[in-house]
Amino acid sequence: MINPKFDFIGKKKIWIIISLIIIIPGIISMAIQGFNFGIDFAGGTKMMVQFNQQVSSEEVRGVLDEYGIGASSTIQATENTQIIIRIPILSE
């Protein structure tokens, strides 16, 4: 039977130094650059809308423009009668 012996505790100072070499630049990078939340954490409302007939993204944007939110919205056609609309957080 093989009884391997690994000296993990004896090498703890080396591994602590290696960990700090990796962690400290990460913390500095977060402090300088900040976070990129991307689209997933940007907030707002995402809707999938289905129509009885085919509509274009321009038609949907025109209706949203009437309410003053067309320019800041993202509109994506998925199928002939389905459109995904993402509206950012609206200030009151």
C-alpha positions as CSV (number, residue, x, y, z in Angstrom):
1,M,0.0,0.0,0.0
2,I,1.3,3.4,-1.0
3,N,1.2,6.0,1.7
4,P,1.9,9.4,0.0
5,K,3.1,12.2,2.2
6,F,2.6,15.8,1.2
7,D,4.0,18.6,3.3
8,F,1.2,21.1,2.8
9,I,1.7,22.9,6.1
10,G,5.4,23.2,5.6
11,K,4.9,25.1,2.3
12,K,2.1,27.4,3.6
13,K,4.2,30.6,3.4
14,I,5.0,30.0,-0.2
15,W,1.3,29.4,-1.1
16,I,0.2,32.5,0.9
17,I,2.7,34.6,-1.0
18,I,1.5,33.1,-4.3
19,S,-2.1,33.8,-3.3
20,L,-1.4,37.4,-2.4
21,I,0.4,37.9,-5.7
22,I,-2.8,36.9,-7.5
23,I,-5.3,38.5,-5.2
24,I,-3.8,42.0,-4.7
25,P,-3.6,42.9,-8.4
26,G,-7.2,41.8,-8.7
27,I,-8.3,44.1,-5.9
28,I,-6.3,47.0,-7.4
29,S,-7.9,46.4,-10.8
30,M,-11.4,46.4,-9.3
31,A,-10.6,49.7,-7.5
32,I,-9.2,51.4,-10.6
33,Q,-11.4,50.0,-13.4
34,G,-14.6,49.4,-11.4
35,F,-17.1,46.8,-12.4
36,N,-18.6,46.1,-15.9
37,F,-22.1,45.0,-15.1
38,G,-23.0,44.4,-18.7
39,I,-26.5,44.0,-19.9
40,D,-27.5,41.4,-17.3
41,F,-27.0,43.7,-14.4
42,A,-28.0,47.0,-16.1
43,G,-31.6,46.8,-14.9
44,G,-34.8,47.6,-16.7
45,T,-37.5,45.5,-18.1
46,K,-37.3,42.8,-20.8
47,M,-40.4,41.7,-22.6
48,M,-41.2,39.2,-25.3
49,V,-44.2,40.5,-27.2
50,Q,-46.1,38.4,-29.7
51,F,-48.4,40.0,-32.4
52,N,-51.2,38.5,-34.5
53,Q,-49.4,39.7,-37.7
54,Q,-45.9,40.4,-38.7
55,V,-44.5,43.8,-37.5
56,S,-41.1,45.4,-38.0
57,S,-38.8,46.7,-35.4
58,E,-39.3,50.2,-36.8
59,E,-43.0,50.1,-36.2
60,V,-42.5,49.0,-32.6
61,R,-39.8,51.7,-32.1
62,G,-42.3,54.3,-33.5
63,V,-44.9,53.3,-30.9
64,L,-42.3,53.5,-28.1
65,D,-41.2,56.9,-29.4
66,E,-44.7,58.2,-28.7
67,Y,-44.1,57.4,-25.0
68,G,-40.6,58.8,-25.1
69,I,-38.7,55.6,-24.6
70,G,-38.0,54.5,-28.1
71,A,-34.4,55.9,-28.4
72,S,-33.3,54.2,-25.1
73,S,-34.9,50.8,-25.9
74,T,-33.4,47.8,-27.5
75,I,-35.7,45.9,-29.9
76,Q,-34.9,42.5,-31.4
77,A,-37.1,40.5,-33.8
78,T,-37.0,36.8,-33.0
79,E,-39.6,35.3,-35.3
80,N,-42.2,36.7,-37.7
81,T,-44.6,37.7,-34.9
82,Q,-42.4,37.9,-31.9
83,I,-40.2,40.8,-30.7
84,I,-38.0,41.2,-27.6
85,I,-38.1,44.7,-26.1
86,R,-35.6,45.8,-23.4
87,I,-36.5,49.1,-21.7
88,P,-34.0,50.6,-19.3
89,I,-34.9,51.8,-15.8
90,L,-37.1,54.9,-16.2
91,S,-36.7,57.8,-13.8
92,E,-39.9,59.1,-12.3
